[in-house]
Amino acid sequence: RCVQETVSTQSTWGSNKSGGQDGEYNPDAIPPNFKLCEDHLKATLVGYPPKDVDNANIDSGSGRYVNQIPFDLCCETKDLKILGSGYPLYFSFLKYCILFLGLGLIVNGSYNLYTNIESNYCHEGSKDCGTNFFNRLSVANKKDQDSLLLTQFILNLLYAFVIIVALHLFRKKVRDIDYECDEALISAFDYSLMIYDLPEPLQAVSYTHLRAHETPEHLVCRLLLEKKK
């Protein structure tokens, strides 16, 4: 009996609205049903759900839409929230890394490089450092320029404060993205309730009675459910 149920389950795998040769997956069919295989392959791709979901073709093997709309290469980061919070957070992290590097180049990096190259402490015959490309780019090339070193120190300190502010903005952005992704992927399991200490035998009570004996935990759950509705 178990074998018959297994074979019966396998024979109906892959049925969809478009049908194919016979609308059912038959592992012994010669030739095989390539249409069902192609639909199953399309269903494993990542993309937006089709616009007309009521008449969309669904692969019963995976329960996913067959004709999904592929993501655009230049799509917004928020469009990837249907895949979970990992993808939007990853690309947001890359954007902020580029932003941090750009701020460092604007605030103090360009000044430091320019003053290092224009100074001439490292020259031929110098006892401390010789003349080469790396020494000219280093801060050692302006070792004798106290005013330039003081300005560089102030700019480095300013950049530290700028990075602190930028990190706080990035942290807020991460929380917002995570919240938006949770809202997009919300399900009934996110609002599960646990009921305990019920009287025995169970008796039907009115809604007023429940409200009168409502605990703070039950109040929070009820407000969340009403807000969701």
Backbone as numpy.savetxt, mean C-alpha at the origin, in Angstrom:
# Nx Ny Nz CAx CAy CAz Cx Cy Cz
-18.33 -43.13 -2.22 -19.16 -41.93 -2.22 -18.29 -40.67 -2.22
-17.22 -40.67 -1.40 -16.32 -39.52 -1.36 -15.67 -39.28 -2.71
-15.30 -40.37 -3.38 -14.68 -40.25 -4.70 -15.66 -39.66 -5.69
-16.92 -40.10 -5.64 -17.92 -39.58 -6.55 -18.16 -38.10 -6.32
-18.20 -37.66 -5.04 -18.40 -36.24 -4.75 -17.21 -35.41 -5.23
-15.99 -35.95 -5.10 -14.81 -35.23 -5.55 -14.82 -35.06 -7.05
-15.14 -36.12 -7.78 -15.21 -36.04 -9.24 -16.30 -35.09 -9.68
-17.45 -35.11 -8.96 -18.54 -34.20 -9.30 -18.14 -32.75 -9.08
-17.37 -32.49 -8.00 -16.91 -31.13 -7.74 -15.92 -30.68 -8.79
-14.98 -31.55 -9.18 -13.99 -31.19 -10.17 -14.62 -30.97 -11.54
-15.66 -31.71 -11.86 -16.25 -31.58 -13.19 -16.97 -30.27 -13.38
-17.40 -29.62 -12.29 -18.09 -28.34 -12.40 -17.16 -27.17 -12.19
-15.88 -27.41 -11.93 -14.93 -26.31 -11.74 -14.72 -25.59 -13.05
-14.69 -24.28 -13.00 -14.40 -23.49 -14.18 -15.62 -23.09 -14.96
-16.82 -23.38 -14.51 -17.99 -22.96 -15.25 -18.17 -21.47 -15.09
-18.56 -20.77 -16.16 -18.77 -19.34 -16.14 -19.89 -18.98 -17.08
-20.17 -17.68 -17.17 -21.29 -17.23 -17.97 -21.02 -17.35 -19.46
-19.74 -17.24 -19.84 -19.43 -17.30 -21.26 -19.49 -18.73 -21.78
-19.42 -19.67 -20.88 -19.58 -21.06 -21.27 -18.30 -21.65 -21.79
-18.00 -21.58 -23.04 -16.88 -22.26 -23.65 -17.43 -23.37 -24.50
-16.78 -24.51 -24.48 -17.28 -25.62 -25.26 -18.56 -26.19 -24.64
-18.52 -26.47 -23.35 -19.72 -26.98 -22.68 -19.98 -26.27 -21.36
-19.17 -25.25 -21.02 -19.38 -24.50 -19.79 -18.86 -25.19 -18.55
-18.28 -26.38 -18.64 -17.78 -27.11 -17.49 -16.37 -27.61 -17.77
-15.60 -27.74 -16.71 -14.24 -28.23 -16.84 -14.24 -29.75 -16.80
-13.72 -30.35 -17.83 -13.64 -31.80 -17.92 -12.18 -32.18 -18.10
-11.52 -32.76 -17.09 -10.09 -33.07 -17.21 -9.79 -34.15 -18.25
-10.80 -34.91 -18.66 -10.58 -35.98 -19.63 -10.97 -35.59 -21.04
-11.36 -34.32 -21.24 -11.82 -33.89 -22.56 -10.65 -33.81 -23.54
-10.86 -34.30 -24.75 -9.87 -34.21 -25.83 -10.59 -33.66 -27.06
-10.23 -32.43 -27.51 -9.23 -31.52 -26.95 -9.75 -30.83 -25.69
-8.88 -30.29 -24.86 -9.33 -29.62 -23.62 -10.05 -28.32 -23.93
-10.73 -27.82 -22.94 -11.47 -26.57 -23.06 -10.51 -25.39 -22.83
-9.92 -24.90 -23.92 -8.95 -23.81 -23.80 -9.61 -22.50 -23.39
-10.87 -22.34 -23.69 -11.55 -21.09 -23.33 -11.62 -20.93 -21.82
-11.90 -22.00 -21.11 -11.93 -21.93 -19.64 -10.56 -21.66 -19.07
-9.54 -22.23 -19.70 -8.17 -21.99 -19.23 -7.79 -20.53 -19.44
-8.15 -19.97 -20.57 -7.85 -18.56 -20.83 -8.59 -17.64 -19.87
-9.85 -17.97 -19.56 -10.60 -17.17 -18.61 -9.99 -17.24 -17.21
-9.53 -18.41 -16.84 -8.90 -18.56 -15.52 -7.59 -17.78 -15.46
-6.84 -17.75 -16.55 -5.61 -16.97 -16.59 -5.90 -15.48 -16.48
-6.92 -15.01 -17.18 -7.28 -13.59 -17.10 -7.75 -13.22 -15.70
-8.41 -14.16 -15.03 -8.93 -13.87 -13.68 -7.80 -13.72 -12.66
-6.63 -14.28 -12.94 -5.51 -14.16 -12.00 -4.75 -12.86 -12.17
-5.04 -12.08 -13.20 -4.37 -10.81 -13.41 -4.87 -9.78 -12.41
-4.09 -8.73 -12.23 -4.42 -7.68 -11.27 -4.96 -6.49 -12.03
-6.07 -5.93 -11.55 -6.67 -4.77 -12.21 -7.92 -4.32 -11.50
-8.57 -3.30 -12.08 -9.82 -2.80 -11.54 -10.96 -3.77 -11.87
-11.98 -3.84 -11.04 -13.16 -4.62 -11.41 -13.83 -4.02 -12.64
-14.49 -4.81 -13.45 -15.18 -4.26 -14.63 -16.27 -3.29 -14.22
-16.60 -2.37 -15.13 -17.60 -1.35 -14.82 -18.98 -1.96 -14.63
-19.37 -2.87 -15.49 -20.67 -3.52 -15.39 -20.50 -4.85 -14.65
-20.47 -4.77 -13.32 -20.21 -5.98 -12.53 -21.39 -6.94 -12.53
-22.59 -6.44 -12.83 -23.76 -7.32 -12.82 -23.70 -8.33 -13.97
-23.17 -7.89 -15.11 -23.09 -8.76 -16.28 -21.66 -9.23 -16.55
-20.79 -9.08 -15.56 -19.38 -9.45 -15.77 -19.21 -10.96 -15.71
-18.21 -11.43 -16.41 -17.89 -12.85 -16.44 -17.04 -13.20 -15.24
-17.45 -14.20 -14.46 -16.75 -14.59 -13.23 -16.19 -15.99 -13.40
-14.93 -16.13 -13.06 -14.30 -17.45 -13.08 -14.64 -18.17 -11.78
-15.37 -19.26 -11.88 -15.80 -19.97 -10.68 -14.65 -20.71 -10.01
-13.53 -20.90 -10.71 -12.39 -21.55 -10.08 -11.73 -20.68 -9.03
-11.73 -19.36 -9.27 -11.10 -18.43 -8.34 -12.09 -17.43 -7.76
-13.28 -17.30 -8.37 -14.26 -16.33 -7.88 -13.92 -14.91 -8.24
-13.03 -14.68 -9.20 -12.60 -13.34 -9.60 -13.19 -13.01 -10.96
-13.22 -11.69 -11.24 -13.71 -11.25 -12.53 -12.71 -11.60 -13.62
-13.24 -11.99 -14.76 -12.36 -12.38 -15.88 -11.85 -11.16 -16.62
-12.74 -10.25 -16.97 -12.36 -9.08 -17.77 -12.07 -7.90 -16.86
-10.96 -7.97 -16.14 -10.56 -6.88 -15.27 -9.85 -5.79 -16.08
-9.98 -4.55 -15.62 -9.35 -3.42 -16.29 -7.94 -3.26 -15.74
-6.91 -3.38 -16.57 -5.54 -3.30 -16.06 -5.20 -1.91 -15.54
-4.28 -1.86 -14.59 -3.82 -0.59 -14.04 -2.99 0.16 -15.07
-3.13 1.47 -15.06 -2.30 2.31 -15.92 -0.92 2.47 -15.28
0.09 2.60 -16.13 1.46 2.71 -15.61 1.64 3.97 -14.77
0.93 5.02 -15.10 1.05 6.29 -14.37 -0.17 6.54 -13.48
-0.75 5.50 -12.95 -1.93 5.66 -12.10 -1.53 6.26 -10.76
-2.51 6.79 -10.06 -2.27 7.37 -8.75 -2.01 6.26 -7.72
-1.27 6.62 -6.70 -0.96 5.66 -5.66 -2.22 5.18 -4.95
-3.18 6.07 -4.78 -4.42 5.70 -4.08 -5.24 4.69 -4.87
-5.01 4.59 -6.20 -5.75 3.61 -6.99 -5.35 2.17 -6.67
-4.19 2.00 -6.05 -3.71 0.66 -5.72 -4.22 0.16 -4.37
-5.09 0.93 -3.73 -5.55 0.53 -2.39 -6.41 -0.71 -2.42
-6.96 -1.07 -3.60 -7.76 -2.30 -3.67 -6.88 -3.53 -3.54
-5.55 -3.37 -3.64 -4.62 -4.48 -3.46 -4.13 -4.60 -2.02
-4.60 -3.71 -1.15 -4.11 -3.69 0.22 -3.25 -2.46 0.46
-2.82 -2.29 1.67 -2.05 -1.09 2.03 -0.57 -1.20 1.68
-0.07 -2.39 1.37 1.36 -2.55 1.13 1.85 -1.79 -0.09
1.12 -1.88 -1.21 1.56 -1.22 -2.44 1.52 0.31 -2.32
0.42 0.92 -1.87 0.45 2.38 -1.71 1.52 2.87 -0.74
1.72 2.14 0.36 2.74 2.56 1.32 4.14 2.44 0.73
4.39 1.44 -0.08 5.71 1.26 -0.69 6.04 2.41 -1.64
5.10 2.74 -2.52 5.36 3.82 -3.48 5.39 5.18 -2.80
4.62 5.37 -1.74 4.71 6.61 -0.98 6.07 6.73 -0.29
6.59 5.62 0.17 7.93 5.63 0.78 8.99 6.05 -0.23
8.89 5.54 -1.46 9.85 5.93 -2.49 9.75 7.43 -2.81
8.53 7.95 -2.86 8.36 9.37 -3.14 8.99 10.24 -2.05
8.77 9.85 -0.80 9.32 10.64 0.29 10.84 10.50 0.38
11.39 9.37 -0.01 12.85 9.24 -0.06 13.44 10.22 -1.07
12.81 10.31 -2.23 13.26 11.28 -3.24 13.10 12.71 -2.72
12.01 12.95 -1.99 11.79 14.28 -1.42 12.86 14.64 -0.40
13.23 13.69 0.46 14.27 13.94 1.47 15.61 14.25 0.81
15.95 13.48 -0.23 17.21 13.74 -0.92 17.19 15.10 -1.62
16.06 15.44 -2.20 15.96 16.75 -2.86 16.06 17.89 -1.87
15.43 17.74 -0.69 15.55 18.78 0.34 16.99 18.94 0.81
17.68 17.81 0.96 19.07 17.90 1.37 19.94 18.61 0.34
19.68 18.38 -0.93 20.45 19.05 -1.97 20.14 20.53 -2.04
18.87 20.89 -1.79 18.48 22.30 -1.87 18.95 23.08 -0.65
18.75 22.51 0.53 19.01 23.26 1.76 20.51 23.43 2.00
21.26 22.34 1.95 22.69 22.47 2.28 23.62 21.77 1.31
23.14 20.82 0.53 24.04 20.06 -0.33 24.69 20.90 -1.41
23.91 21.73 -2.10 24.47 22.54 -3.18 25.49 23.56 -2.65
25.18 24.17 -1.50 26.12 25.13 -0.92 27.42 24.44 -0.50
27.29 23.29 0.13 28.50 22.58 0.57 29.39 22.19 -0.60
28.79 21.65 -1.66 29.59 21.25 -2.81 30.26 22.45 -3.48
29.52 23.53 -3.60 30.07 24.72 -4.28 31.24 25.31 -3.49
31.06 25.47 -2.18 32.14 26.05 -1.39 33.33 25.10 -1.27
33.08 23.81 -1.29 34.21 22.87 -1.25 35.05 22.96 -2.52
34.39 23.06 -3.66 35.13 23.12 -4.93 35.86 24.45 -5.09
35.23 25.54 -4.67 35.82 26.86 -4.87 36.96 27.15 -3.89
37.03 26.47 -2.78 38.14 26.70 -1.84 39.41 26.03 -2.36
40.53 26.40 -1.78 41.83 25.90 -2.29 42.79 25.51 -1.17
42.23 24.95 -0.07 43.13 24.53 1.00 43.97 23.33 0.56
43.36 22.41 -0.19 44.09 21.25 -0.70 44.72 21.63 -2.05
45.97 21.95 -2.04 46.66 22.33 -3.26 47.99 21.59 -3.31
48.67 21.77 -4.40 49.97 21.12 -4.55 50.95 21.67 -3.52
51.61 20.79 -2.87 52.54 21.17 -1.82 51.93 21.22 -0.45
50.63 20.97 -0.33 49.99 20.99 0.97 50.40 19.76 1.77
50.67 19.97 3.06 51.10 18.87 3.91 49.91 18.02 4.39
48.73 18.62 4.51 47.57 17.91 5.05 46.87 17.08 3.99
46.67 17.60 2.80 45.94 16.88 1.75 46.50 17.27 0.39
46.51 16.32 -0.51 46.99 16.57 -1.85 45.89 17.05 -2.78
46.28 17.36 -3.99 45.33 17.85 -4.99 44.78 16.67 -5.79
43.52 16.33 -5.55 42.83 15.32 -6.33 41.33 15.64 -6.31
40.60 14.90 -7.08 39.17 15.17 -7.25 38.40 15.00 -5.94
38.70 13.99 -5.19 37.95 13.71 -3.96 38.25 14.73 -2.88
39.49 15.18 -2.78 39.82 16.19 -1.78 39.18 17.53 -2.09
39.04 17.85 -3.36 38.41 19.11 -3.74 36.93 19.10 -3.41
36.29 17.94 -3.45 34.88 17.86 -3.11 34.63 17.73 -1.61
35.63 17.44 -0.84 35.46 17.22 0.59 35.52 18.53 1.35
35.02 18.48 2.60 35.03 19.66 3.45 36.45 20.05 3.86
37.40 19.14 3.70 38.79 19.46 4.05 39.36 20.55 3.15
38.80 20.75 1.96 39.32 21.76 1.04 39.05 23.18 1.51
38.17 23.37 2.48 37.91 24.70 3.04 38.18 24.71 4.55
39.18 23.99 4.93 39.51 23.88 6.35 39.91 25.22 6.93
40.48 26.07 6.13 40.94 27.38 6.61 39.88 28.46 6.48
38.68 28.13 6.00 37.61 29.11 5.82 36.61 28.96 6.96
36.84 29.69 8.05 35.97 29.56 9.23 34.55 30.05 8.96
34.40 31.10 8.18 33.07 31.63 7.90 32.24 30.65 7.06
32.89 30.01 6.10 32.19 29.02 5.29 31.80 27.79 6.11
32.69 27.39 7.01 32.38 26.24 7.86 31.23 26.54 8.81
31.16 27.79 9.34 30.06 28.16 10.22 28.73 28.17 9.46
28.76 28.70 8.25 27.53 28.71 7.44 27.08 27.28 7.12
28.05 26.42 6.83 27.70 25.03 6.55 27.10 24.36 7.77
27.61 24.65 8.94 27.07 24.07 10.17 25.63 24.54 10.40
25.37 25.82 10.15 24.01 26.35 10.33 23.04 25.70 9.34
23.49 25.55 8.09 22.62 24.93 7.09 22.36 23.45 7.42
23.36 22.76 7.92 23.15 21.37 8.32 22.16 21.26 9.47
22.24 22.19 10.41 21.28 22.21 11.51 19.87 22.51 11.01
19.77 23.44 10.07 18.47 23.75 9.49 17.90 22.54 8.75
18.73 21.82 8.04 18.27 20.65 7.32 17.77 19.57 8.28
18.39 19.48 9.45 17.93 18.50 10.45 16.50 18.82 10.89
16.20 20.10 11.10 14.84 20.48 11.48 13.85 20.24 10.33
14.29 20.51 9.11 13.42 20.27 7.96 13.10 18.79 7.84
14.07 17.92 8.06 13.84 16.48 7.99 12.89 16.03 9.09
12.99 16.61 10.27 12.08 16.24 11.36 10.64 16.56 10.98
10.42 17.75 10.41 9.07 18.13 9.98 8.59 17.21 8.85
9.47 16.93 7.89 9.10 16.07 6.77 8.77 14.65 7.25
9.48 14.14 8.23 9.18 12.80 8.76 7.83 12.75 9.45
7.47 13.84 10.14 6.15 13.88 10.77 5.05 13.91 9.70
5.27 14.65 8.61 4.30 14.65 7.52 4.20 13.27 6.88
5.35 12.61 6.74 5.35 11.26 6.16 4.61 10.28 7.07
4.79 10.42 8.37 4.08 9.55 9.31 2.58 9.75 9.22
2.14 11.00 9.11 0.72 11.28 8.96 0.19 10.72 7.64
0.99 10.83 6.58 0.58 10.29 5.28 0.42 8.77 5.35
1.31 8.11 6.05 1.23 6.66 6.20 -0.06 6.26 6.92
-0.39 6.98 7.99 -1.63 6.67 8.71 -2.86 6.90 7.84
-2.86 7.97 7.05 -4.00 8.26 6.19 -4.16 7.18 5.11
-3.05 6.76 4.52 -3.11 5.73 3.48 -3.61 4.41 4.07
-3.11 4.05 5.23 -3.53 2.81 5.86 -5.01 2.85 6.20
-5.50 4.01 6.66 -6.92 4.14 6.99 -7.78 4.04 5.73
-7.36 4.68 4.64 -8.12 4.62 3.39 -8.17 3.19 2.84
-7.05 2.49 2.94 -7.03 1.10 2.46 -7.94 0.21 3.29
-7.97 0.42 4.60 -8.86 -0.36 5.46 -10.33 -0.07 5.15
-10.63 1.20 4.83 -12.00 1.56 4.48 -12.41 0.92 3.16
-11.46 0.85 2.20 -11.77 0.28 0.89 -11.96 -1.23 0.96
-11.30 -1.89 1.91 -11.37 -3.34 2.01 -12.18 -3.80 3.21
-13.11 -2.98 3.64 -13.88 -3.31 4.83 -14.85 -4.46 4.53
-15.11 -5.26 5.51 -16.00 -6.41 5.35 -16.80 -6.59 6.64
-17.73 -7.54 6.60 -18.57 -7.79 7.77 -17.77 -8.32 8.95
-16.62 -8.97 8.66 -15.81 -9.53 9.75 -15.16 -8.44 10.59
-15.08 -7.20 10.05 -14.49 -6.11 10.83 -15.42 -5.61 11.92
-16.69 -6.04 11.90 -17.66 -5.59 12.89 -18.29 -6.79 13.58
-17.46 -7.70 14.00 -17.95 -8.88 14.73 -18.25 -8.51 16.18
-19.24 -9.13 16.73 -19.66 -8.88 18.11 -19.60 -10.17 18.90
-19.19 -10.06 20.14 -19.17 -11.21 21.04 -20.21 -10.97 22.14
-21.12 -11.90 22.25 -22.19 -11.80 23.24 -21.96 -12.87 24.31
-21.98 -12.45 25.55 -21.75 -13.40 26.63 -22.67 -13.05 27.80
-22.71 -13.94 28.79 -23.54 -13.78 29.99 -25.03 -13.66 29.62
-25.46 -14.44 28.63 -26.87 -14.43 28.28 -27.66 -15.26 29.29
-28.86 -14.84 29.64 -29.66 -15.63 30.60 -30.13 -16.93 29.97
-30.30 -17.94 30.79 -30.80 -19.23 30.34 -32.12 -19.54 31.06
-33.16 -19.93 30.40 -33.25 -20.04 28.93 -33.37 -18.66 28.29
-33.01 -18.57 27.02 -33.05 -17.30 26.31 -34.49 -16.83 26.17
-34.69 -15.56 26.41 -36.02 -14.97 26.28 -35.93 -13.74 25.40
-36.97 -13.50 24.64 -37.02 -12.33 23.77 -37.19 -11.07 24.62
-36.37 -10.08 24.37 -36.45 -8.81 25.10 -36.62 -7.70 24.09
-37.09 -6.58 24.55 -37.34 -5.45 23.67 -36.06 -4.68 23.41
-36.10 -3.84 22.37 -34.94 -3.00 22.05 -34.70 -1.98 23.16
-35.75 -1.50 23.79 -35.59 -0.55 24.90 -34.86 -1.19 26.07
-35.16 -2.44 26.33 -34.49 -3.15 27.42 -32.99 -3.29 27.12
-32.66 -3.61 25.86 -31.26 -3.73 25.50 -30.52 -2.41 25.64
-31.16 -1.32 25.23 -30.54 0.00 25.36 -30.35 0.39 26.82
-31.26 -0.02 27.66 -31.17 0.33 29.07 -30.03 -0.40 29.77
-29.71 -1.61 29.31 -28.65 -2.42 29.91 -27.41 -2.46 29.02
-27.21 -1.45 28.25 -26.09 -1.42 27.31 -24.81 -1.04 28.04
-23.76 -1.82 27.81 -22.46 -1.53 28.40 -21.69 -0.58 27.49
-20.62 0.06 28.00 -19.82 0.94 27.13 -19.27 0.23 25.90
-18.88 -1.05 26.06 -18.36 -1.77 24.90 -19.44 -1.98 23.85
-20.66 -2.33 24.31 -21.76 -2.51 23.37 -22.14 -1.19 22.71
-22.03 -0.09 23.43 -22.34 1.22 22.87 -21.39 1.57 21.73
-20.11 1.29 21.94 -19.13 1.57 20.89 -19.41 0.75 19.64
-19.71 -0.54 19.83 -20.01 -1.40 18.69 -21.26 -0.93 17.95
-22.29 -0.53 18.71 -23.53 -0.08 18.07 -23.31 1.20 17.28
-22.54 2.13 17.84 -22.26 3.39 17.13 -21.46 3.15 15.86
-20.53 2.20 15.91 -19.76 1.89 14.71 -20.64 1.30 13.63
-21.54 0.41 14.01 -22.45 -0.18 13.03 -23.40 0.86 12.45
-23.94 1.75 13.30 -24.84 2.79 12.78 -24.11 3.76 11.89
-22.86 4.08 12.21 -22.07 4.96 11.36 -21.79 4.30 10.01
-21.56 2.99 10.02 -21.30 2.28 8.76 -22.55 2.30 7.88
-23.74 2.17 8.48 -24.97 2.18 7.70 -25.21 3.55 7.10
